Amino acid sequence: MAEKMRFKSVEEAAAFLAVDDTVKNLVQDEIDNSQIVNNLLRLRLRKGVSQKELSRSMGCDSSKISRIEAGNDAQLKIGDISQYASALGVQMNVVFEDTGRY
């Protein structure tokens, strides 16, 4: 019987599975491009709310929640993020930081 592997993070599991640096970089890019999505999913799970319950609170179909959570940050709409957070009872704040570019 094969020994079970335990990882502390998705990144650690991906690093173990990805022998090729190209694959490692692609996996890391996907993780980097899904920070908001991952935070939304973590919030929902931490509160013990199902996709179906959240969709009822948001007044949408549960497939919309599934699409949000399966996508990446570039696919998100600010209104969807706000509605998702509000339905979970979480306050959303948007911060603009001056990078000194201009």
FENKAPE-V592930 format. One line per field, one symbol per residue. phi: phi as a letter, one per 30 degrees, with the letter a starting at -180 (. if undefined). psi: psi as a letter, one per 30 degrees, with the letter a starting at -180 (. if undefined). burial: # if it has 9 or more other C-alpha atoms within 8 Angstrom, else .. Layout:
phi: ???
psi: ???
burial: ???
This chain:
phi: .dddcbbdaddddddddcddeddedddddddddbddedddddeddddicdddddddddibdddddddedcdbedddceddddddddddicdcbccccddidb
psi: kkkkkkkfleeeeeeefjekeeeeeeeeeeeeggeeeeeeeeeeeefhkleeeeeeefhlkffeeeeeffaleffkkeeeeeeeeeffhkkkkkkkkjfge.
burial: ...........####..#....##..##.##.###.##.##.###...#.#..###.#..##.###.##.###..#....########..............
